[in-house]
Amino acid sequence: MLLAETILASGGHAPGVEHVAPADIMTPADRYQELFVAVQSGRVFPDSKSFVDCVPRRAPEAILRAYRAGNAAAGFDLSRFVAENFTPEPVVASRYVSDPGQSLAAHIDGLWGVLSRHPDDHAAHGSLLPLPHPYVVPGGRFSELYYWDSYFTMLGLAAGGKHRLLHAMADNFSFIIQAYGHIPNGNRSYYLSRSQPPVFALMVGLLERHGLRQAVRYLPDLLREYAYWMDGADGLCPGEARRHVVCLPDNMLLNRYWDDRDTPREEAYCEDVATAAAGTRPAADIYRDLRAGAASGWDFSSRWLGSPDDLSSIRTTAILPVDLNSFLHLLERQIERLSRLAGDEARAVLFHRRAAIRRRAIDRYFWQPEQGAFVDYDWALMRHRPQVTAASAVPLYVGLASHHQAHRVAATLAERLLLPGGLATTEQHSIQQWDRANGWAPLQWMAIHGMRRYGLYAQARDLSHRWLATVAGLYAREAKLVEKYAIGSAPDGLGGGGGEYPLQDGFGWTNGVTRMLLADYADHHAHHARAGRVRH
């Protein structure tokens, strides 16, 4: 019996879950085996993600039998076979056209319905994992719920007063944790082997700040998520690692990104096979690190690479990320606080101690006073990673930095990453999308609110205004928001580049962050931007 079914039988607390059909957790590669390899290797679809998102027209077992029976026959046409047996998932968000006179905030509010998906959209036998409530997807090729994207999307729902949808998003994640023991990268079967930055504690805090939910109801979910990230920690000796946990020489425990599989990502099969073929390490090691890089949300970045221009040099699992451990520190503090509210003082004391230990470890392994920044730590080579990245702002965002550290970080970010259009992702120019000079909405938000948290209001306002000008510039010219922005020149609103796929329109977390910043800065000229009307 699936865990999801067990929860339903035991009366799990997420409302509406009794209407959710049991999920098919077999991935397309597991399900279709050599047919999967043939379709992906043969490039039946230009985008590797297209096939794994297809819905079968009949029972998957029958499709595989038919392929095995006929593929060796003369004249067999693989593309025709796929077209006869699978329905591609349509891209729907691109059909939205903004009214030429529409403001940026009104455009974003109008997009929520376009980007929303509903339980009755979940076709049987596809890779989409069913959810009990409506949810918001990023847009473009990303037609499923994504974990860390969703927190930043939810900011915009809160700012726009979309409280019912905000509730639904949180309860979907609660259901997912109950059903699978963790929140996968997205609600697809091929994402179940990994998670993403653990931000459910931030979602709970967002609901609480808006007076919408009693946060204690989510305590069991937070505990399950914490158990997932710390699985294998017991019994580790110095220098050992198991799944997400690394035991350092001083016996301190910190976390890394991980994926339980060491095969090509199903949604990027051809790309991963080519990357591994170009490398010198065992293919399985490269696949694992590519998957772990996807789990980080920074897929991909020189942050994870041995050589900035060589993706096959990726070594994500050898790197302890400062942002991941900052989010887990917040999770520990949230569990402590809610345990105390629930009357469980013993658990509150335990998690207070765990949070204090992690904070000491973050200071010891990530803080670099000579750089004035928090940087990642390479636990395999036992040395700090050399470059400063926008992840240095996350300790400020979650409130674990000291006053001195926060002011040093803000100065360093201004000196080394601040560009005319916002905060660059890293110092390194590369062909990877999570590098300079791309700017991403979630990184701007965490830096802005991290600085605000420590009283650095002028710096926060400056960054906010740069980012809003960037987003408004592209909106005024092209009547849309996009996944990432090129911020290296004047903030005239250029879409970002690099990465494994074309620039995507939509876009969930850009909408969410921008909508909340518009609410925070009512005087910014971005409020006057109109679709298709460029100001001169």
PEDA-V246317 format. One record per backbone hydrogen bond with DSSP energy under -0.5 kcal/mol. CO is the residue of the C=O (numbers start at 1). NH is the residue of the N-H. E is the energy in kcal/mol with one decimal. If there is no record, write none. Layout:
BEGIN
co->(CO;CO)
nh->(NH;NH)
e->(E;E)
END
This chain:
BEGIN
co->(2;3;4;5;6;7;7;8;14;16;17;23;27;28;29;32;33;34;35;36;37;38;39;40;46;47;47;48;49;50;51;55;59;59;60;61;62;63;64;65;66;67;70;73;76;77;78;79;80;81;82;85;85;86;87;90;92;93;99;102;103;104;105;106;107;108;108;110;111;112;113;115;117;118;119;121;123;127;135;138;139;141;142;144;145;146;147;147;148;148;149;150;151;152;153;153;154;155;156;157;158;161;162;163;164;165;166;167;168;169;170;171;172;173;174;175;176;177;182;185;186;187;188;189;191;191;193;194;197;199;200;201;202;203;204;205;206;207;207;208;213;214;215;216;218;219;220;221;222;223;224;225;226;227;228;230;233;237;240;242;244;245;246;246;247;248;252;254;265;266;268;269;270;271;272;273;274;276;282;282;283;284;285;286;287;288;289;290;291;292;294;297;298;300;301;302;304;307;309;310;310;311;313;315;316;318;318;319;320;321;322;323;324;325;326;327;328;329;330;331;332;333;334;335;336;337;338;339;340;343;344;345;346;347;348;349;350;351;352;353;354;355;356;357;358;359;360;361;362;362;366;367;368;368;368;373;373;376;377;377;378;378;383;388;389;390;391;393;393;394;395;395;396;402;403;404;405;406;407;408;409;410;411;412;413;413;417;419;422;422;425;428;431;432;433;435;436;437;438;439;440;441;442;443;444;445;446;447;448;449;450;451;451;452;455;456;457;458;459;460;461;462;463;464;465;466;467;468;469;470;471;472;473;474;475;475;479;481;484;485;485;486;487;490;494;504;507;507;508;509;510;511;512;513;514;515;516;517;520;521;524;525;526;529;530;532;533)
nh->(6;7;8;9;10;11;12;11;17;19;20;25;31;32;33;35;37;38;39;40;41;42;44;43;48;50;51;52;53;53;54;87;62;63;64;65;66;67;68;69;70;71;73;76;78;81;82;83;84;85;86;57;58;88;55;92;95;96;102;531;107;108;109;110;111;111;112;114;115;116;116;137;135;121;122;123;126;189;117;508;142;143;139;138;187;150;150;151;151;152;153;154;155;156;156;157;158;159;160;162;161;163;166;167;168;169;170;171;172;173;174;175;176;177;178;179;180;181;184;147;188;129;191;192;185;194;260;185;199;203;204;205;206;207;208;209;210;212;213;211;215;217;218;219;222;223;224;225;226;227;228;229;230;231;231;233;236;240;247;245;256;242;248;254;239;251;248;246;268;269;272;273;274;275;276;277;278;279;285;286;287;288;289;290;291;292;293;294;295;296;297;299;300;434;304;305;315;310;311;307;313;314;306;318;319;379;380;321;377;325;326;327;328;329;330;331;332;333;334;335;336;337;338;339;340;341;342;344;343;345;348;349;350;351;352;353;354;355;356;357;358;359;360;361;362;363;364;365;366;367;375;369;371;372;373;368;375;385;320;379;382;383;378;427;392;393;394;396;397;398;400;401;399;406;407;408;409;410;411;412;413;414;415;416;417;418;424;422;419;424;390;436;499;435;435;438;430;487;425;485;444;445;446;447;448;449;450;451;452;453;454;454;456;455;457;460;461;462;463;464;465;466;467;468;469;470;471;472;473;474;475;476;477;478;479;532;98;506;496;439;487;494;421;492;486;483;510;511;512;513;514;515;516;517;518;519;520;521;522;524;527;528;529;104;533;534;530)
e->(-1.9;-2.4;-2.0;-2.4;-1.7;-0.6;-2.2;-1.0;-1.5;-1.9;-2.0;-0.8;-2.9;-3.0;-1.5;-2.2;-1.9;-2.4;-2.6;-2.5;-2.9;-2.1;-2.0;-1.1;-0.5;-1.7;-0.6;-0.8;-1.0;-0.6;-1.5;-2.9;-0.6;-1.9;-2.4;-2.2;-2.4;-2.3;-2.5;-2.1;-1.6;-2.6;-1.5;-1.7;-0.6;-2.4;-2.5;-2.3;-2.2;-1.3;-2.0;-3.1;-0.5;-0.6;-2.5;-0.7;-1.7;-1.7;-2.4;-1.5;-2.4;-2.2;-2.5;-2.0;-1.0;-0.8;-0.8;-0.6;-2.5;-0.5;-0.6;-2.9;-2.1;-2.6;-1.5;-1.1;-0.9;-2.6;-3.1;-1.9;-1.9;-1.2;-1.8;-0.7;-1.5;-1.2;-0.7;-0.8;-0.5;-1.0;-2.0;-2.7;-1.0;-0.9;-0.7;-1.5;-2.4;-2.4;-2.2;-2.8;-1.2;-1.7;-2.0;-2.5;-2.2;-2.4;-2.0;-2.7;-2.1;-1.9;-2.1;-2.3;-2.5;-2.4;-2.1;-2.5;-2.7;-2.2;-0.7;-2.1;-2.1;-2.4;-1.7;-1.3;-1.1;-1.6;-2.4;-1.5;-1.4;-1.8;-2.4;-2.0;-2.2;-2.3;-2.1;-2.6;-1.5;-2.6;-0.5;-1.7;-0.8;-1.5;-2.0;-1.8;-2.2;-2.3;-1.9;-2.4;-2.4;-2.3;-1.9;-2.1;-1.9;-0.5;-0.9;-2.1;-1.7;-2.4;-3.1;-2.4;-2.5;-2.6;-0.6;-2.1;-2.7;-2.6;-3.0;-2.9;-1.3;-0.8;-2.5;-2.4;-2.2;-2.2;-2.7;-2.1;-1.3;-1.2;-0.6;-1.7;-2.8;-2.3;-2.1;-2.5;-2.6;-2.6;-2.2;-1.9;-2.0;-1.4;-1.2;-1.1;-0.8;-2.3;-1.9;-1.1;-2.8;-2.1;-0.5;-0.5;-1.8;-1.7;-1.3;-1.7;-1.9;-1.2;-1.2;-0.7;-2.3;-1.7;-1.6;-2.5;-2.1;-1.6;-2.1;-2.2;-2.3;-2.2;-2.7;-2.4;-2.2;-2.5;-2.7;-2.4;-1.8;-2.0;-2.0;-3.0;-1.2;-1.0;-2.0;-2.5;-2.0;-2.5;-2.0;-2.1;-2.0;-2.4;-2.0;-2.3;-2.4;-2.3;-2.0;-2.2;-2.7;-2.3;-2.2;-2.9;-2.2;-1.1;-2.9;-0.5;-1.1;-1.6;-1.5;-2.5;-0.5;-2.7;-3.7;-1.0;-1.2;-1.7;-2.9;-0.6;-1.9;-1.7;-1.6;-0.6;-2.0;-2.3;-2.0;-1.3;-0.7;-2.6;-2.0;-2.1;-2.9;-2.4;-1.8;-2.4;-3.0;-2.0;-1.9;-2.7;-2.3;-1.6;-2.8;-1.6;-3.0;-0.5;-2.6;-1.7;-2.1;-0.5;-0.5;-2.3;-1.0;-2.5;-1.3;-2.3;-1.7;-2.4;-2.3;-1.9;-3.0;-2.7;-1.7;-2.3;-2.2;-1.8;-0.8;-0.9;-2.7;-2.1;-1.4;-2.0;-2.6;-2.4;-2.2;-2.5;-2.5;-2.1;-2.4;-2.8;-2.0;-1.8;-2.5;-2.7;-2.0;-1.7;-2.1;-2.7;-1.3;-3.5;-2.3;-1.1;-0.5;-1.9;-2.0;-3.0;-0.7;-0.7;-2.1;-2.9;-2.7;-2.1;-0.6;-2.8;-2.4;-2.4;-2.3;-2.6;-1.9;-2.5;-2.5;-1.5;-1.9;-2.3;-0.5;-1.5;-1.9;-1.7;-1.1;-0.7;-2.3;-0.6;-0.6)
END
